[in-house]
Structure formats: C-alpha cells, structure tokens
C-alpha cells in the first residue's frame, strides 16, 4: 500500500534547535560556577526538566523555568538576585533566535511534496513553534500542522484518522527515537530516524533495529527514496 501521508518533526529535523539549548545550558553553568561544576549543573538541570515535564510541558519556556529552579536549588539563599534576571534574559534570547535551516531541507521537501501530503508534527510551546514555522518560510509546503503536548502512539493514531489515512499509509520522520520513531511504529505507521549531532537525553531510546517498518537515514534527503520503495 503506497504512502499517502508524510509526517515530519520540526526541531533538529528541519531547523536547528538543540544547538541553542546547549549554548544556553553552557551560559547557565558559567553563571552558577561558584556553586557547582558544569557537569553538576547539567545533571541538576536535566533532573529538574524531567520533573517538570508534567507541569510545564516541552519547549523553551518550560526550559527557562527549569533553569530558574535549578539556580535556586544550587545557589539557595546565596544566589544573587541579578542571576535570576540573567537567566530570564537568556530565555528571551532563546525565544528570539533566528530560524536556521538544516542543510538540504528545502530540496528534500521539494521531493516529498510530490509523494504525498506533508504534515508537520512537533512538540513544544504553541506560540513559539508557530513563530518558528512562519520564520522558516516552509509553511506553504505542509497540508497540516500538528503542535502537540507529547508524541505517543495515540497521538499519531488521532493524526492519521484526522487526515483520513490508515496507519500503514503514513510515515513519520524525525530525530527523536523516543518521540518520532517508537510511538509511530506502535501506532502502525512507518518510521524513519534522521539523527542530529546533538540530542536531549530525554529523547534517547534504543533503536528497533529489526522492525520491518523502521529505517535509519543519513539525512532527510534520503526519505523520498525510501518512501518510493514502500
């Protein structure tokens, strides 16, 4: 059965994202150098982020709140008041950064639009993700945009039903094994893993190497060729 719906992740699949998070994490470590070593700051921040996902969800705004909590936990009463203001400023810089496309994305989308309907499926803050898509200039390539609170198998089932396709007529491609690959396979779709050089620890998971509907690709450019084979 041919593929009729091609779902694509956004952050670190179409444009840079984790790069800005890593830079901000490094700035936070420098800000808190008198209280903890960089690796300790990183470990505490990751723990706080994971703890807060249920309350804040995914995205830069929740990340900023988790940075503030991390600073307060590590610095306590000794944390200088200007440090919080600096963290908030770092957050505003993250939200305002330019959208930097990954190499080859525009050409890859040009191939994919000829093969099926394209739908963007991304997690994160609604306003921020909409702003990034608008700034990217890619919006007209997509037949739909789904900004979701999380990516679970049921999330994909709802999306497939909304666009009127069976699960085995859909493919999901992205850089997260946990969010883009495993739940899409569980929902009955095909899934392509397109790794990015940086990854958030929360998105890591073992690859389903022997799964018949899974493929790891070197770049998004290879997705069209795989879709043609299905």
Secondary structure, 3 states (H helix, E strand, C coil): CCCCEEEECCECCCECCHHHHHHHHHHHHHHCCCCCCHHHHHHHHHHHHHHHHHHHCCCHHHHHHHHHHHHHHHHHHHCCHHHHHHHHHHHHHHHHCCCCECCCHHHHHHHHCCCCEEEEEEECCHHHHHHHHHHHCCHHHCCEEEEECCCCHHHHHHHHHHCCCCHHHEEEEECCHHHHHHHHHHCCCEEEEECCCCCCHHHCCCCCCCCCCEEEECCHHHHHHHHHHC
